[in-house]
Amino acid sequence: MTMTVEEIAAVESSSAADKTFPDKNYKKFEISYYDENYVPSKTMRHLGKIWDTFGKEPHERSLVFKLDIFLFLYGILAYIVKSLDTSNISNAYVSGMKEDLNVMGNEYNYMSTSFTIGYMAGAIPAQLIMNRIRPSYFIPFCTLLWTIFVMAMAGAKSPTLIYVCRAIIGVAEAGLFPSLSWLIGSWYMPDELGKRMVTFELASQMAAMFSGYIQAGLYTSMNGVGGLAGWRWLFIFDGVISIPIGLFGVFALPDFPHTTRATYLTPRDRELALLRVNKAGRKPPKKLTTKGWLKIFSSWKIYAFIMAFSTPAINGANSYFNLWLKASGKYSVQMINIIPTGGNAISIVYGFAFSWISDWTRIRWPLILLSVVPPLAGLIMLSIWNISFGAKMAAFFLLFANSASQPLTLVWATEVFQESTELRGALTAAADTFTNAILAWLPVVAYPAAHAPEYKGYASYKMSAGMTGAQIVGVLNLAYWTRWEQRKKGFVLNEMGLLVARDEAEVYDGEVEVIEDLEKGGQTVVREREI
């Protein structure tokens, strides 16, 4: 029996109580409008080399374009404001907050640690909530929650209020990066995913650039206005721009391909999205029990991924660049905020270059290893320390060339762990939790602000160089174990070029099957027809 597009949409939008199909009743339909043999024009082929959307079949191009305009754009904007609201403490510190609040000793480190503790406490619970509540509701709620406490920091009279607000901000922000990474990895295909995941994560570098320029501008134009110091206006301004972006998420986020209710996606868009994710071998989301979560966290996959993914964030020595600039005594407050933005620009260009090469060649882990060479060189130079002023400046800028390794590791994990949507969500949450568990105390021990910028007598830059070495080992370890499992289970390449279980590597001829499985809560599942 052939189903029309309208019938498919009606099935997908109906509630579990309205299901009338018997268990595992297969309903076939043809995607007659999708031309798998489409050849783009010369112009579209050239544009497709810049951004892959242009080179796709017209209906697929329309779908991916909508995803770019809503899901991807929202992801970038949300991560920018999230990163602004996280990193603004550094700009405020060097722009008068230290003196106004009489911040002494390691109190600046405690401000970072309080955020880290909150973030660590919120990451995994956020994914548990995401398994039950639609992302289009949960993520905007978190955005508006942390916005309130960012603006509250403008009224701080002592470091104590900063500690409290930063901890709550950490809890609220904890779900954003894992959740959006999970969504992006659920909608985009292998030839699309690398550049989008890297661009999404580069939003933090864009935010750091904006924060520097914003603080420099506010210090110049708003310092003293309304009786408020420029650094207080930074918190107010960052909060104000977060509100509309949080509200936009309710409309922009499409949830998952199998559960989407996005109004901007037509029934044809939804069925094509399901065909795409099924071709890639991705499974629909399901509600996890305690047993399911225990199975995920008892697997080697979580721990191998953490070792490969978390170490770049842990070594994070580039965040101390502005403290070195301030200690040099050579630059004004405005320049201390602006100079590090050159490093953020390096991160953006570097990340874009590696993501394009990775999507074009479909090479993942070897490029990850190559991408860590410049920051490792910079850390070695800073470990020596007794080098010229210009060499130190160059070394700090080299630290910013670390922007490709983490997102490419996430893309790689998305591809090799196709079998479980929940596993892919848990990977980033677990890695974020581990990262922040280390960051909760490591900066105080390795980079105490009172001993900046040389940190004489502390491991500091040597420790960060060692963490980069650990990242290399982690990437090789993850490559070994994934290859081991693929060989053990006899994985084969599917038509997307991904290694999947042999019984899932079937061939398409333009037909898919919609399965109404009441045992799975009435979810619509799409399965390819074997020929």
Disulfide bonds with the S-S distance in Angstrom:
none
